[in-house]
């Protein structure tokens, strides 16, 4: 996927989510407004009916239109022109609010304009309390007898809470899915780039030995070279080296095929670990000699159950990397065998360019290739260490890695001596 296409998907997704948030915000805002209007209408209707009944009881001459006034969002007053009992008002309000389907808890307040005090009680309670009008927290601003109703827990959206929660879950689900899709696309894009790099490297790695073998074969086919045994031996040696190199590269490609299958089995056999390591190092002796390098094998002689073919390939990958990423002066590889109680370990220590901590976290990922600094001739497929990790895990083992930049790297393979 092209970078422009990915950016377009991200921008479109973000814009769509923002648009969804905006729609939800205005929907909630409009719903609150409608609910408040509906609530106010019900409350005023109930208070108007209750106030009109009190008007008839007290024979007051107050115009019905001016009976009810709203002081703030949750406070209402009704002018009655005479002091009334809270219990009487509560009985009337319960009847009227029930008719309007209002079930919110409320407080009743009766204002005495001559004493500037308030008698109040909670709905359904006969306990009456007296406080000054100022302490009650409502600016009555009316010079007559009034009773008021205050709704302390007014929340018009409470009955729509389930819809709000469901809507929030859907939105966050969409956001989560969008993030997951973007991460998946970016990860796939990275894998595609690594696969492209793998194909380019594979082409180069396979063409180079084939070309070298072809040239050396043409020289050997020359009749005159029979009289030059040293030159003949030199080109025969080149063909042998390039053949081993080609064999190794083909083995790497086969390892990739095994990765794709993920269902291959291992054939465990009891072998001498020291003999196995010596066998692994034979193809690298000439290469180390050409690079003026060296290797040593130290440690105990022991036998363990391993799949000889795959275990050899795993060790071979470590040796190959130690040679590839060596510094000037030639690779110096130390292999140590440790005989533990139920397990054994193999340490492969090199004097290479080393790695940073961030690189170590990624080296076992398929197709990942660590930066090589100033070494520009390092080629590879990026599957070697991933293969090593899988094979060691299939042996019920583990890998430890320690490295210092420009100092070298140590790989330690810890594997059980016997497989279950």
C-alpha positions in Angstrom: 0.0 0.0 0.0 1.3 3.4 -0.9 2.0 6.0 1.8 -0.5 8.4 0.2 -3.3 5.8 0.4 -2.5 5.0 4.0 -2.5 8.7 4.9 -5.8 9.1 3.2 -7.3 6.2 5.1 -6.0 7.7 8.4 -7.3 11.2 7.7 -10.7 9.9 6.5 -11.0 7.7 9.6 -10.1 10.5 12.0 -12.5 12.9 10.2 -15.3 10.3 10.4 -14.8 9.7 14.1 -14.7 13.4 14.8 -17.9 13.9 12.8 -19.5 11.1 14.8 -18.5 12.8 18.0 -19.9 16.1 16.8 -23.2 14.5 15.8 -23.4 12.7 19.2 -22.6 16.0 21.0 -25.3 18.0 19.3 -27.7 15.1 19.7 -27.1 15.0 23.4 -27.3 18.8 23.6 -30.6 18.9 21.7 -32.0 16.0 23.8 -31.1 17.9 27.0 -32.9 21.0 25.7 -36.0 19.0 24.7 -36.0 17.1 28.0 -35.7 20.3 30.0 -38.5 22.0 28.1 -40.7 18.9 28.5 -39.8 18.7 32.2 -40.6 22.4 32.8 -43.9 22.1 31.0 -44.9 19.1 33.2 -43.8 20.9 36.4 -45.5 24.2 35.5 -48.7 22.3 34.6 -48.7 20.4 37.9 -48.0 23.5 39.9 -50.6 25.5 38.0 -53.2 22.9 38.8 -52.2 22.7 42.4 -52.0 26.5 42.8 -55.4 26.9 41.1 -57.0 24.5 43.6 -55.4 26.5 46.5 -56.8 29.7 44.9 -60.3 28.2 45.0 -59.8 27.1 48.7 -58.5 30.6 49.8 -60.8 32.5 47.4 -57.9 34.6 46.2 -58.1 36.8 43.1 -54.8 35.9 41.5 -54.8 35.6 37.8 -54.2 31.9 36.9 -51.7 32.9 34.2 -49.4 34.6 36.8 -49.7 31.8 39.4 -46.4 30.0 38.5 -43.0 31.5 38.1 -39.6 29.7 37.5 -36.7 31.1 39.5 -34.0 28.9 38.1 -33.4 25.5 36.4 -34.8 23.5 39.3 -36.8 26.0 41.4 -40.4 27.1 40.9 -42.8 29.3 43.0 -46.6 29.7 43.2 -48.2 32.8 44.6 -51.0 31.9 47.1 -51.6 35.2 49.1 -52.0 33.3 52.3 -49.9 30.9 54.5 -50.6 27.2 53.9 -49.6 24.0 55.5 -46.8 22.0 53.8 -48.7 18.8 54.2 -51.7 20.2 52.3 -49.5 21.4 49.5 -47.6 18.1 49.3 -50.9 16.1 49.0 -51.9 18.3 46.1 -48.5 18.1 44.4 -48.3 14.4 44.7 -51.7 14.1 42.9 -50.8 16.6 40.2 -47.2 15.4 39.6 -48.4 11.8 39.4 -50.9 12.9 36.7 -48.0 14.5 34.8 -45.7 11.3 35.4 -43.1 13.3 37.4 -41.3 11.0 39.8 -38.3 13.2 40.8 -37.8 13.8 44.5 -38.5 17.4 45.6 -38.6 19.8 48.5 -41.6 22.0 49.4 -40.9 25.6 50.5 -43.4 28.1 51.9 -42.3 31.7 51.9 -43.6 34.1 54.5 -43.0 37.7 53.2 -43.7 39.3 56.6 -41.0 37.3 58.4 -38.8 36.8 55.4 -38.5 33.1 56.4 -39.1 29.7 54.7 -40.9 26.7 56.0 -39.9 23.7 54.1 -40.0 19.9 54.1 -39.2 17.0 51.8 -42.0 15.4 49.9 -43.7 12.7 51.9 -42.3 14.0 55.2 -44.2 15.7 58.0 -41.1 17.3 59.5 -41.0 21.0 59.0 -37.9 23.2 59.1 -37.6 27.0 59.5 -34.8 29.0 58.0 -34.3 32.5 56.8 -35.1 33.1 53.1 -31.5 34.1 52.5 -30.1 30.9 53.9 -32.5 28.8 51.9 -30.5 29.6 48.8 -33.3 30.9 46.5 -33.8 34.6 45.6 -37.6 34.8 46.1 -37.9 38.5 45.2 -41.7 38.4 45.7 -43.6 40.5 48.3 -46.4 38.0 49.1 -47.1 34.5 50.4 -45.7 31.8 48.1 -44.9 28.2 48.0 -42.2 26.8 46.0 -40.8 23.4 44.8 -37.1 22.6 44.4 -35.9 19.5 42.6 -32.4 18.8 44.2 -31.5 15.9 41.9 -32.7 17.0 38.5 -31.2 14.9 35.8 -33.4 14.8 32.6 -30.9 12.5 30.9 -31.0 9.8 33.6 -33.7 7.9 31.9 -31.6 7.9 28.6 -28.5 6.7 30.4 -28.7 3.2 28.8 -28.8 4.8 25.3 -25.9 7.1 26.2 -23.8 4.1 27.5 -24.6 2.0 24.5 -23.7 4.9 22.2 -20.4 5.5 24.0 -19.5 1.8 23.8 -20.3 1.8 20.0 -18.1 5.0 19.5 -15.2 3.6 21.5 -15.6 0.3 19.7 -15.3 2.1 16.4 -12.2 4.0 17.6 -10.6 0.7 18.8 -11.4 -1.1 15.6 -10.0 1.9 13.5 -6.8 1.9 15.6 -6.5 -1.9 15.1 -7.0 -1.6 11.4 -4.4 1.1 11.1 -1.9 -0.9 13.2 -2.6 -4.0 11.1 -2.1 -2.0 7.8 1.1 -0.4 9.0 2.4 -3.8 10.2 1.5 -5.4 6.9 3.1 -2.5 5.1 6.3 -3.1 7.1 6.2 -6.8 6.4 5.7 -6.2 2.6 8.8 -3.9 2.7 10.8 -6.5 4.5 9.6 -9.2 2.0 10.7 -7.0 -0.8 14.1 -6.5 0.8 14.2 -10.3 1.3 13.6 -11.0 -2.4 16.2 -8.4 -3.4 18.7 -9.9 -1.0 17.9 -13.5 -2.1 18.3 -12.6 -5.7 21.7 -11.1 -5.0 22.8 -13.9 -2.7 21.9 -16.6 -5.2 23.2 -14.9 -8.3 26.6 -14.1 -6.9 27.8 -17.7 -6.2 26.2 -18.9 -9.4 28.1 -16.3 -11.4 31.4 -17.1 -9.6 30.9 -20.8 -10.2 30.1 -20.2 -13.9 33.3 -18.1 -14.4 35.5 -20.6 -12.5 34.0 -23.5 -14.5 34.8 -21.6 -17.8 38.4 -21.2 -16.6 38.7 -24.9 -15.7 37.3 -25.9 -19.1 40.3 -24.2 -20.7 42.7 -26.8 -22.0 45.8 -24.7 -21.0 44.9 -24.8 -17.3 45.8 -28.5 -17.1 49.5 -27.5 -17.2 48.9 -25.1 -14.3 47.9 -27.3 -11.3 48.1 -24.5 -8.8 45.7 -22.3 -10.7 43.4 -25.3 -11.3 43.4 -26.1 -7.6 42.6 -22.4 -6.8 39.6 -22.3 -9.1 38.4 -25.7 -7.8 38.6 -24.3 -4.3 36.6 -21.3 -5.4 33.9 -23.6 -6.9 33.8 -25.6 -3.7 33.4 -22.5 -1.5 30.8 -21.0 -3.7 28.9 -24.3 -3.8 28.9 -24.4 0.0 27.7 -20.8 0.0 24.9 -21.6 -2.5 23.9 -24.6 -0.4 23.7 -22.4 2.7 21.5 -19.8 0.9 19.2 -22.5 -0.4 18.9 -23.9 3.1 17.9 -20.4 4.3 15.1 -20.4 1.7 13.9 -23.8 2.9 13.9 -22.5 6.4 11.5 -19.8 5.3 9.2 -22.4 3.7 9.2 -24.3 7.1 8.2 -21.0 8.8 5.2 -20.7 6.5 4.1 -24.3 7.2 4.5 -24.1 11.0 3.7 -27.8 11.3 7.0 -29.5 10.7 8.2 -32.1 13.3 11.6 -32.8 14.8 13.5 -36.0 14.8 15.2 -36.2 18.2 18.3 -38.3 18.5 21.0 -38.5 21.2 24.2 -36.9 19.9 27.5 -35.6 21.2 27.1 -31.8 21.4 30.8 -31.2 20.9 31.0 -33.4 17.8 27.9 -31.6 16.5 29.5 -28.2 16.9 32.7 -29.4 15.1 30.6 -30.6 12.3 28.8 -27.2 12.0 32.1 -25.3 11.8 33.7 -27.4 9.0 32.1 -25.3 6.2 33.3 -22.1 7.8 36.9 -23.0 8.3 38.0 -21.8 4.8 35.9 -18.6 5.2 37.5 -17.9 8.6 40.9 -18.5 7.2 40.3 -16.0 4.3 39.1 -13.4 6.8 42.0 -14.1 9.1 39.6 -15.2 11.8 39.6 -18.0 14.3 37.3 -20.1 16.5 37.5 -22.1 19.7 35.3 -24.7 21.3 35.4 -25.0 25.1 33.5 -26.8 27.7 32.3 -30.2 28.8 31.7 -33.3 26.7 28.0 -34.3 26.9 25.2 -36.1 25.1 21.7 -34.7 24.6 18.6 -35.3 22.6 18.3 -32.9 19.7 17.2 -32.8 16.1 20.6 -32.9 14.5 19.6 -31.3 11.2 17.7 -28.3 12.6 19.9 -27.8 15.6 23.0 -27.7 13.3 21.2 -25.1 11.1 20.4 -23.0 14.2 24.0 -23.0 15.4 25.1 -22.4 11.8 23.0 -19.2 11.7 24.7 -17.9 14.8 28.2 -18.6 13.4 27.2 -17.1 10.0 26.1 -13.9 11.8 29.2 -13.8 13.9 31.3 -13.8 10.7 29.1 -11.3 8.8 29.0 -8.7 11.5 32.7 -8.9 12.6 34.8 -5.8 12.9 38.2 -5.1 11.3 40.9 -7.6 12.2 38.8 -10.8 11.5 36.1 -12.6 13.4 37.1 -14.2 16.7 34.4 -16.7 17.7 34.3 -18.5 21.0 31.9 -21.4 21.6 31.4 -22.6 25.2 29.5 -25.7 26.2 28.1 -25.9 29.8 26.8 -29.0 31.4 24.0 -28.1 33.8 21.8 -30.4 35.9 18.9 -31.1 33.5 19.9 -28.8 30.7 23.0 -27.7 28.8 23.9 -24.4 27.3 25.8 -23.3 24.3 27.3 -19.8 24.2 28.4 -18.3 20.9 30.6 -15.2 21.6 31.8 -12.9 18.9 33.8 -9.7 18.6 31.4 -8.1 16.2 29.8 -4.7 15.9 27.3 -5.4 18.7 23.7 -4.2 19.1 21.7 -1.6 21.0 19.0 -2.7 23.4 16.2 -1.6 21.0 17.7 -3.8 18.3 17.9 -6.9 20.6 14.1 -6.6 21.1 13.5 -7.1 17.3 16.2 -9.5 16.2 14.0 -12.6 16.5 11.3 -11.2 14.3 11.0 -12.6 10.8 12.6 -10.6 8.0 14.1 -8.1 10.6 17.7 -7.2 9.8 19.8 -5.2 12.3 21.5 -2.0 11.1 25.1 -2.7 10.1 26.6 0.7 10.7 29.6 1.3 8.4 29.5 -2.3 7.2 27.8 -2.0 3.8 28.5 -5.5 2.3 26.4 -7.4 4.8 23.6 -9.4 3.1 21.0 -11.7 4.5 17.4 -12.7 4.4 16.4 -11.6 7.9 15.1 -15.1 8.8 18.1 -16.6 10.5 17.6 -15.6 14.1 13.8 -16.0 13.8 14.5 -19.6 12.7 17.0 -20.1 15.6 14.4 -18.9 18.1 11.7 -21.2 16.7 14.0 -24.3 16.7 15.2 -23.6 20.3 11.6 -23.3 21.4 10.7 -26.5 19.7 13.5 -28.1 21.7 11.7 -26.7 24.9 14.7 -24.3 25.3 15.3 -20.6 25.5 17.7 -18.0 24.2 19.5 -15.2 26.1 21.2 -12.4 24.3 23.7 -9.9 25.7 25.5 -7.3 23.5 27.5 -4.1 23.7 27.9 -1.7 20.8 31.3 -2.2 19.1 32.2 -4.8 21.7 30.5 -8.0 20.5 27.5 -10.2 21.1 26.8 -13.3 23.1 24.0 -15.8 22.3 23.3 -18.4 24.9 21.1 -21.4 24.0 19.7 -23.3 27.0 18.2 -26.6 26.1 17.0 -29.7 28.1 19.2 -32.8 27.7 16.2 -35.0 27.3 13.0 -34.2 25.4 9.6 -35.3 26.7 
